[in-house]
């Protein structure tokens, strides 16, 4: 959700951002009334994404942090600040943020790009989270005739993705690379192949 908020901020969709923040405040207030402040704030102070190291070492964790935890046996509590984790994450966020901010990047591609980014950087991304990649896959298929290679290139991409997902039970690193490939493909297409022509009016921003 934080990545979606980043999208709204960089696209300067102030009305949507204000409505989102207001809704979050209202629902948070109701949650505090129903469950109490201790339970509510424990979601932030005792978050399993940070506190539970077991979630990072199981095969189901397919994020960058999960992959590092299993491959290198790092101390999970220190991985968040380790350069081998932090540097790629900051680079991914910076590139994605720049692509979202660019006026040449179409709105639908900019929004779709946030999904694989979120899967890559969220610490305990599970294999089943990858179902959200159906949205950018459908977007690619919808624009298949505008993409170099057309049906064949999009079909190859979809095949690679789902072959990788089929190995999730034993080699979850394949799933990680499938998510990374999805981000790379969306970034390349959104910033180059399907960018608005220079002589075409840009959509108005709120």
Backbone as JSON, one array per atom type, in Angstrom:
{
  "sequence": "XXXXXXXXXXXXXXXXXXXXXXXXXXXXXXXXXXXXXXXXXXXXXXXXXXXXXXXXXXXXXXXXXXXXXXXXXXXXXXXXXXXXXXXXXXXXXXXXXXXXXXXXXXXXXXXXXXXXXXXXXXXXXXXXXXXXXXXXXXXXXXXXXXXXXXXXXXXXXXXXXXXXXXXXXXXXXXXXXXXXXXXXXXXXXXXXXXXXXXXXXXXXXX",
  "N": [[0.83, -1.21, 0.0], [2.01, 1.19, 0.65], [3.58, 1.65, -1.57], [1.64, 2.15, -3.48], [0.67, 4.56, -2.49], [2.96, 6.06, -2.93], [2.9, 6.13, -5.7], [0.55, 7.69, -6.12], [1.43, 10.07, -5.0], [3.67, 10.81, -6.59], [2.47, 11.03, -9.03], [0.96, 13.16, -8.58], [-1.73, 13.11, -7.77], [-3.68, 14.55, -6.02], [-6.29, 14.7, -4.91], [-7.17, 12.04, -4.84], [-5.17, 11.0, -3.2], [-5.62, 12.44, -0.84], [-8.2, 11.53, -0.21], [-7.62, 8.83, 0.21], [-5.89, 8.93, 2.45], [-7.64, 10.05, 4.32], [-9.59, 8.04, 4.48], [-8.02, 5.96, 5.53], [-7.44, 7.05, 8.03], [-9.98, 7.17, 9.2], [-10.78, 4.44, 9.25], [-8.73, 3.45, 10.84], [-9.29, 4.73, 13.25], [-11.74, 3.52, 13.91], [-10.79, 0.9, 14.22], [-9.15, 1.18, 16.47], [-11.08, 1.82, 18.38], [-12.55, -0.58, 18.44], [-10.69, -2.72, 18.85], [-8.86, -1.7, 20.6], [-6.11, 0.46, 21.62], [-3.64, -0.8, 22.17], [-3.59, -3.28, 20.8], [-3.95, -2.31, 18.22], [-1.65, -0.64, 17.7], [0.3, -2.54, 18.0], [0.46, -3.77, 15.6], [2.26, -2.29, 14.21], [4.48, -2.15, 15.87], [5.12, -4.76, 16.56], [5.55, -6.2, 14.2], [5.24, -8.95, 12.04], [6.72, -8.99, 9.72], [9.1, -7.9, 10.34], [9.85, -8.82, 12.89], [9.62, -11.63, 12.96], [11.83, -13.97, 12.19], [11.65, -16.47, 11.1], [9.9, -16.38, 9.0], [11.39, -15.46, 6.91], [13.19, -17.39, 6.2], [11.91, -19.63, 5.3], [10.81, -21.51, 2.41], [8.73, -20.25, 1.2], [9.05, -17.48, 1.25], [9.61, -15.13, -1.04], [10.75, -12.73, -1.6], [13.34, -10.22, -2.11], [14.72, -9.96, 0.29], [14.03, -12.37, 1.55], [15.26, -14.22, -0.18], [17.98, -13.55, 0.17], [18.27, -14.2, 2.86], [18.1, -16.98, 2.9], [20.11, -17.81, 1.13], [22.53, -16.76, 2.06], [22.65, -16.9, 4.78], [22.48, -14.69, 6.52], [22.3, -12.58, 9.44], [19.09, -11.99, 10.17], [18.01, -9.77, 11.45], [19.74, -7.75, 10.9], [19.77, -7.43, 8.23], [18.15, -5.5, 7.05], [19.53, -3.12, 7.04], [21.81, -3.78, 5.76], [24.1, -3.31, 3.1], [23.88, -5.03, 0.85], [21.26, -5.69, 0.76], [19.85, -3.24, 1.13], [20.84, -1.42, -0.84], [20.1, -2.44, -3.53], [17.3, -2.34, -3.15], [16.76, 0.4, -2.7], [17.63, 1.34, -5.16], [15.81, 0.12, -6.93], [13.43, 1.34, -6.05], [14.03, 4.0, -6.61], [14.33, 4.01, -9.44], [11.81, 3.09, -10.24], [10.23, 5.11, -9.12], [11.11, 7.29, -10.64], [10.24, 6.52, -13.2], [7.49, 6.49, -12.77], [7.04, 9.17, -12.24], [7.74, 10.41, -14.63], [6.32, 12.24, -17.3], [5.9, 11.03, -19.72], [5.37, 8.36, -19.31], [2.78, 6.08, -19.42], [-0.3, 6.14, -17.57], [-1.5, 3.66, -16.79], [0.61, 1.83, -17.1], [2.48, 2.87, -15.34], [1.19, 2.5, -12.89], [0.91, -0.3, -12.91], [3.55, -1.05, -12.68], [4.16, -0.76, -10.03], [3.35, -3.06, -8.73], [5.05, -5.5, -9.12], [7.3, -4.32, -7.95], [6.52, -3.93, -5.27], [6.23, -6.62, -4.5], [8.87, -7.46, -4.65], [10.27, -5.97, -2.7], [8.88, -6.13, -0.3], [9.31, -7.66, 2.8], [8.31, -10.29, 3.61], [7.09, -11.44, 1.37], [4.96, -13.8, 0.05], [4.63, -16.89, -1.88], [2.05, -17.12, -2.86], [1.28, -14.5, -3.1], [1.9, -13.7, -5.62], [-0.21, -13.77, -7.31], [-1.19, -11.25, -7.81], [0.21, -10.38, -9.95], [-1.24, -11.01, -12.13], [-2.68, -8.82, -12.98], [-0.81, -6.9, -14.29], [-0.02, -8.73, -16.27], [-2.35, -9.21, -17.73], [-2.61, -6.63, -18.67], [-0.39, -6.41, -20.35], [-1.13, -8.33, -22.25], [-3.41, -7.14, -23.29], [-2.31, -5.01, -24.68], [-0.82, -6.25, -26.59], [-0.5, -6.05, -29.37], [0.79, -3.68, -29.73], [3.31, -3.99, -28.86], [6.72, -4.85, -29.4], [7.21, -7.71, -31.29], [4.76, -8.63, -30.67], [2.09, -10.91, -30.23], [3.71, -13.16, -29.92], [6.0, -12.4, -28.37], [4.78, -11.48, -25.99], [3.4, -13.81, -25.32], [5.59, -15.51, -24.86], [6.72, -14.27, -22.63], [4.66, -14.64, -20.7], [4.65, -17.42, -20.59], [7.23, -17.97, -19.56], [6.95, -16.78, -17.04], [4.97, -18.37, -15.77], [6.03, -20.92, -15.89], [8.19, -20.56, -14.18], [6.77, -20.01, -11.81], [5.68, -22.5, -11.36], [7.61, -23.97, -10.13], [7.68, -23.24, -7.53], [7.4, -24.63, -5.13], [9.79, -26.03, -4.64], [12.02, -24.58, -5.6], [12.08, -21.63, -4.85], [13.5, -19.43, -5.57], [13.27, -19.19, -8.27], [10.79, -18.07, -8.52], [11.25, -15.58, -7.44], [12.98, -14.51, -9.42], [11.17, -14.51, -11.52], [9.41, -12.52, -10.7], [11.17, -10.36, -10.7], [11.83, -10.28, -13.44], [9.33, -9.59, -14.44], [9.13, -6.98, -13.43], [11.26, -5.76, -14.81], [10.43, -6.05, -17.49], [8.01, -4.58, -17.52], [9.03, -2.08, -16.82], [10.71, -1.52, -18.99], [8.91, -1.56, -21.16], [6.97, 0.3, -20.37], [8.47, 2.64, -20.29], [9.53, 2.97, -22.78], [8.66, 1.4, -25.2], [5.86, 1.78, -25.23], [5.62, 4.44, -24.68], [4.22, 7.73, -24.62], [3.87, 9.33, -27.75], [5.87, 12.15, -28.77], [4.46, 14.2, -29.95], [1.92, 13.84, -29.1], [-0.8, 14.85, -27.07], [-0.46, 15.02, -23.54], [-2.06, 13.2, -20.85], [-4.19, 14.98, -18.67], [-3.28, 15.9, -15.39], [-4.56, 15.56, -12.11]],
  "CA": [[0.0, 0.0, 0.0], [2.9, 2.36, 0.65], [4.0, 1.88, -2.95], [0.51, 2.8, -4.16], [0.69, 5.95, -2.04], [4.06, 6.7, -3.65], [2.39, 6.37, -7.05], [-0.36, 8.83, -6.07], [2.23, 11.26, -4.7], [4.5, 11.18, -7.74], [1.57, 11.41, -10.12], [0.29, 14.36, -8.09], [-3.17, 12.91, -7.71], [-3.89, 15.03, -4.66], [-7.62, 14.38, -4.41], [-7.19, 10.61, -4.52], [-4.29, 10.81, -2.06], [-6.31, 12.97, 0.34], [-9.27, 10.59, 0.11], [-7.0, 7.61, 0.75], [-5.41, 9.21, 3.81], [-8.81, 10.23, 5.17], [-10.17, 6.71, 4.7], [-7.13, 5.24, 6.45], [-7.6, 7.63, 9.37], [-11.3, 6.78, 9.71], [-10.76, 3.01, 9.57], [-7.82, 3.28, 11.98], [-10.02, 5.16, 14.44], [-12.68, 2.44, 14.23], [-10.02, -0.26, 14.7], [-8.73, 1.48, 17.85], [-12.27, 1.71, 19.22], [-13.01, -1.96, 18.55], [-9.66, -3.62, 19.35], [-8.03, -1.04, 21.6], [-4.86, 1.02, 21.08], [-2.5, -1.72, 22.29], [-3.64, -4.21, 19.66], [-3.78, -1.57, 16.97], [-0.27, -0.2, 17.51], [1.19, -3.7, 17.93], [0.63, -4.09, 14.19], [3.45, -1.56, 13.75], [5.62, -2.37, 16.76], [5.43, -6.19, 16.58], [5.18, -6.63, 12.85], [5.94, -10.19, 11.69], [7.64, -8.76, 8.61], [10.39, -7.5, 10.91], [10.19, -9.54, 14.1], [9.67, -13.08, 12.8], [12.89, -14.35, 11.25], [11.31, -17.73, 10.44], [9.2, -16.09, 7.75], [12.35, -15.13, 5.88], [14.01, -18.54, 5.86], [11.12, -20.66, 4.66], [10.85, -21.43, 0.96], [7.64, -19.41, 0.72], [9.44, -16.08, 1.18], [10.23, -14.98, -2.37], [11.25, -11.37, -1.75], [14.8, -10.08, -2.13], [15.21, -10.24, 1.64], [13.89, -13.8, 1.78], [16.3, -14.92, -0.94], [19.26, -13.32, 0.84], [18.29, -14.9, 4.15], [18.34, -18.41, 2.68], [21.34, -18.07, 0.39], [23.76, -16.28, 2.71], [22.57, -17.11, 6.22], [22.71, -13.45, 7.25], [21.47, -12.28, 10.59], [17.93, -11.31, 9.58], [17.74, -8.5, 12.1], [20.66, -6.75, 10.39], [19.68, -7.39, 6.78], [17.46, -4.31, 6.58], [20.5, -2.05, 6.87], [22.98, -4.3, 5.05], [24.14, -2.77, 1.72], [23.49, -6.0, -0.17], [19.8, -5.62, 0.69], [19.34, -1.87, 1.05], [21.22, -0.75, -2.09], [19.19, -2.8, -4.62], [15.94, -1.88, -2.87], [16.72, 1.84, -2.95], [17.77, 1.53, -6.61], [14.52, -0.24, -7.53], [12.46, 2.37, -5.7], [14.4, 5.23, -7.33], [14.02, 3.85, -10.86], [10.36, 3.04, -10.36], [9.72, 6.46, -8.85], [11.4, 8.15, -11.8], [9.35, 6.12, -14.29], [6.13, 6.94, -12.43], [7.0, 10.64, -12.31], [7.89, 10.85, -16.01], [5.04, 12.49, -17.96], [5.78, 10.17, -20.9], [4.94, 7.02, -18.92], [1.32, 5.99, -19.34], [-0.81, 5.95, -16.21], [-1.72, 2.25, -16.47], [1.9, 1.16, -16.95], [3.11, 3.36, -14.11], [0.54, 1.83, -11.76], [1.24, -1.73, -12.97], [4.95, -1.22, -12.28], [4.26, -0.79, -8.57], [3.02, -4.38, -8.2], [6.26, -6.31, -8.91], [8.19, -3.65, -7.0], [6.06, -4.25, -3.92], [6.55, -8.02, -4.23], [10.32, -7.61, -4.49], [10.85, -5.31, -1.53], [8.18, -6.48, 0.94], [10.18, -8.72, 3.34], [7.76, -11.65, 3.69], [6.26, -11.77, 0.21], [4.75, -15.24, -0.12], [4.43, -17.33, -3.25], [0.66, -16.87, -3.27], [1.11, -13.07, -3.4], [2.19, -13.46, -7.04], [-1.45, -13.69, -8.08], [-1.42, -9.86, -8.2], [0.86, -10.15, -11.24], [-2.22, -11.2, -13.2], [-3.1, -7.5, -13.49], [0.09, -6.45, -15.37], [0.0, -9.7, -17.36], [-3.51, -8.88, -18.56], [-2.33, -5.36, -19.33], [0.5, -6.73, -21.46], [-1.89, -9.04, -23.28], [-4.32, -6.18, -23.91], [-1.54, -4.16, -25.57], [0.14, -7.13, -27.27], [-0.26, -5.64, -30.75], [1.62, -2.48, -29.72], [4.61, -4.36, -28.32], [7.6, -5.52, -30.35], [7.04, -9.16, -31.24], [3.33, -8.89, -30.58], [1.58, -12.06, -29.48], [4.77, -14.1, -29.63], [6.83, -11.93, -27.26], [3.96, -11.49, -24.78], [3.17, -15.22, -24.98], [6.82, -16.04, -24.29], [6.83, -13.72, -21.29], [3.68, -15.32, -19.84], [5.12, -18.8, -20.41], [8.37, -17.94, -18.63], [6.45, -16.46, -15.71], [4.23, -19.46, -15.15], [6.96, -22.03, -15.69], [8.91, -20.24, -12.94], [5.86, -20.17, -10.68], [5.39, -23.92, -11.14], [8.69, -24.54, -9.33], [7.74, -22.51, -6.28], [7.47, -25.51, -3.96], [11.16, -26.48, -4.37], [13.01, -23.56, -5.93], [11.36, -20.37, -4.82], [14.3, -18.38, -6.19], [12.73, -19.02, -9.61], [9.67, -17.14, -8.39], [11.86, -14.26, -7.27], [13.43, -14.05, -10.73], [9.98, -14.24, -12.32], [8.93, -11.2, -10.29], [12.16, -9.4, -11.19], [11.64, -10.17, -14.88], [8.09, -8.83, -14.65], [9.45, -5.57, -13.2], [12.11, -5.3, -15.91], [9.62, -5.96, -18.71], [7.1, -3.45, -17.39], [9.82, -0.85, -16.83], [11.17, -1.29, -20.36], [7.77, -1.25, -22.03], [6.34, 1.54, -19.93], [9.3, 3.83, -20.5], [10.08, 3.05, -24.13], [7.84, 0.88, -26.29], [4.52, 2.34, -25.23], [5.63, 5.83, -24.21], [3.44, 8.63, -25.45], [4.62, 10.08, -28.76], [6.15, 13.51, -28.34], [3.47, 15.13, -30.48], [0.59, 13.5, -28.6], [-1.07, 15.53, -25.8], [-0.38, 14.2, -22.35], [-3.29, 13.26, -20.06], [-4.17, 15.98, -17.61], [-3.15, 15.39, -14.01], [-5.42, 16.26, -11.16]],
  "C": [[0.86, 1.26, 0.0], [3.37, 2.69, -0.76], [2.89, 2.54, -3.75], [0.43, 4.27, -3.76], [1.81, 6.73, -2.73], [3.64, 7.03, -5.08], [1.49, 7.6, -7.06], [0.4, 10.13, -5.84], [3.0, 11.73, -5.92], [3.67, 11.58, -8.94], [0.74, 12.65, -9.76], [-1.23, 14.27, -8.17], [-3.63, 13.25, -6.3], [-5.24, 14.65, -4.1], [-7.72, 12.91, -4.01], [-6.33, 10.34, -3.28], [-4.95, 11.29, -0.77], [-7.44, 12.03, 0.77], [-8.75, 9.31, 0.72], [-6.56, 7.81, 2.19], [-6.58, 9.39, 4.78], [-9.46, 8.89, 5.48], [-9.33, 5.89, 5.68], [-7.3, 5.74, 7.87], [-8.92, 7.18, 10.0], [-11.29, 5.31, 10.13], [-9.82, 2.72, 10.74], [-8.52, 3.66, 13.28], [-11.02, 4.09, 14.88], [-11.95, 1.23, 14.79], [-9.57, -0.05, 16.15], [-9.91, 1.36, 18.81], [-12.67, 0.26, 19.46], [-11.98, -2.84, 19.25], [-8.8, -3.02, 20.45], [-6.71, -0.57, 21.01], [-3.69, 0.06, 21.14], [-2.44, -2.68, 21.11], [-3.38, -3.49, 18.35], [-2.32, -1.22, 16.73], [0.72, -1.36, 17.48], [1.39, -4.16, 16.49], [1.89, -3.43, 13.63], [4.68, -1.88, 14.59], [6.05, -3.84, 16.82], [5.02, -6.78, 15.24], [5.93, -7.88, 12.48], [6.91, -10.02, 10.54], [9.03, -8.42, 9.11], [10.81, -8.44, 12.03], [10.39, -11.04, 13.88], [10.7, -13.47, 11.75], [12.54, -15.65, 10.53], [10.63, -17.49, 9.1], [10.16, -15.83, 6.6], [13.14, -16.35, 5.41], [13.22, -19.66, 5.2], [11.11, -20.44, 3.16], [9.78, -20.5, 0.41], [7.98, -17.94, 0.61], [10.22, -15.83, -0.1], [10.68, -13.55, -2.62], [12.77, -11.38, -1.82], [15.38, -10.41, -0.76], [15.12, -11.72, 1.97], [14.96, -14.6, 1.06], [17.66, -14.76, -0.27], [19.36, -14.12, 2.13], [18.63, -16.38, 3.96], [19.68, -18.68, 2.02], [22.6, -17.76, 1.19], [23.76, -16.44, 4.22], [22.93, -15.85, 7.02], [21.88, -13.41, 8.52], [20.3, -11.43, 10.1], [17.64, -9.96, 10.2], [18.63, -7.38, 11.57], [20.56, -6.58, 8.87], [19.06, -6.1, 6.27], [18.42, -3.15, 6.31], [21.75, -2.51, 6.12], [22.96, -3.78, 3.61], [23.66, -3.74, 0.66], [21.97, -6.09, -0.29], [19.34, -4.2, 0.38], [19.64, -1.22, -0.3], [20.32, -1.14, -3.26], [17.77, -2.31, -4.41], [15.8, -0.39, -3.16], [16.83, 2.13, -4.45], [16.45, 1.22, -7.32], [13.47, 0.83, -7.28], [12.75, 3.65, -6.49], [14.03, 5.14, -8.81], [12.52, 3.83, -11.08], [9.74, 4.4, -10.13], [9.94, 7.4, -10.01], [10.47, 7.82, -12.96], [7.91, 6.56, -14.02], [6.01, 8.45, -12.63], [7.07, 11.14, -13.74], [6.52, 11.1, -16.65], [4.83, 11.59, -19.16], [5.27, 8.76, -20.56], [3.42, 7.0, -18.75], [0.89, 5.66, -17.91], [-0.94, 4.46, -15.87], [-0.41, 1.49, -16.29], [2.61, 1.6, -15.68], [2.51, 2.67, -12.89], [0.89, 0.34, -11.73], [2.65, -1.99, -12.48], [5.11, -1.31, -10.76], [4.05, -2.19, -8.0], [4.25, -5.28, -8.06], [7.26, -5.65, -7.97], [7.81, -4.0, -5.58], [6.4, -5.69, -3.55], [8.03, -8.22, -3.97], [10.82, -7.08, -3.15], [10.12, -5.63, -0.23], [8.86, -7.71, 1.54], [9.59, -10.12, 3.28], [6.77, -11.91, 2.56], [6.18, -13.28, 0.05], [4.51, -15.6, -1.57], [3.03, -16.98, -3.75], [0.39, -15.39, -3.55], [1.23, -12.8, -4.9], [0.93, -13.41, -7.89], [-1.73, -12.25, -8.52], [-0.74, -9.54, -9.52], [-0.08, -10.43, -12.41], [-2.63, -9.86, -13.81], [-2.14, -6.99, -14.55], [0.18, -7.43, -16.52], [-1.17, -9.46, -18.3], [-3.29, -7.58, -19.31], [-1.41, -5.58, -20.53], [-0.26, -7.4, -22.6], [-2.83, -8.07, -24.02], [-3.6, -5.31, -24.94], [-0.55, -4.96, -26.43], [0.45, -6.67, -28.69], [0.57, -4.36, -30.85], [3.05, -2.77, -29.31], [5.42, -5.09, -29.39], [7.47, -7.03, -30.19], [5.6, -9.58, -31.08], [2.96, -10.07, -29.7], [2.7, -12.99, -29.06], [5.61, -13.66, -28.43], [6.04, -11.93, -25.95], [3.68, -12.93, -24.34], [4.39, -15.86, -24.36], [7.0, -15.56, -22.86], [5.9, -14.44, -20.32], [4.12, -16.75, -19.56], [6.26, -18.87, -19.41], [7.89, -17.69, -17.21], [5.83, -17.69, -15.05], [5.04, -20.74, -15.04], [7.74, -21.8, -14.4], [8.02, -20.45, -11.72], [5.59, -21.64, -10.37], [6.44, -24.6, -10.29], [8.73, -23.95, -7.92], [7.9, -23.43, -5.06], [8.91, -25.89, -3.61], [12.19, -25.39, -4.58], [12.34, -22.2, -6.0], [12.18, -19.22, -5.41], [13.85, -18.16, -7.63], [11.58, -18.01, -9.59], [10.19, -15.72, -8.23], [12.31, -13.7, -8.62], [12.26, -13.77, -11.66], [9.41, -12.87, -11.99], [9.87, -10.12, -10.81], [12.03, -9.19, -12.69], [10.39, -9.37, -15.2], [8.35, -7.33, -14.46], [10.27, -5.01, -14.36], [11.32, -5.12, -17.2], [8.69, -4.76, -18.65], [7.85, -2.12, -17.43], [10.26, -0.52, -18.25], [10.03, -0.86, -21.27], [7.15, 0.09, -21.66], [7.14, 2.78, -20.24], [9.76, 4.0, -21.95], [9.07, 2.64, -25.2], [6.5, 1.58, -26.38], [4.48, 3.76, -24.69], [4.8, 6.69, -25.16], [4.32, 9.28, -26.5], [4.77, 11.54, -28.34], [5.09, 14.5, -28.82], [2.05, 14.83, -30.01], [0.36, 14.21, -27.27], [-1.02, 14.56, -24.64], [-1.7, 14.27, -21.59], [-3.13, 14.27, -18.93], [-4.06, 15.32, -16.25], [-3.99, 16.24, -13.08], [-4.57, 17.11, -10.23]]
}
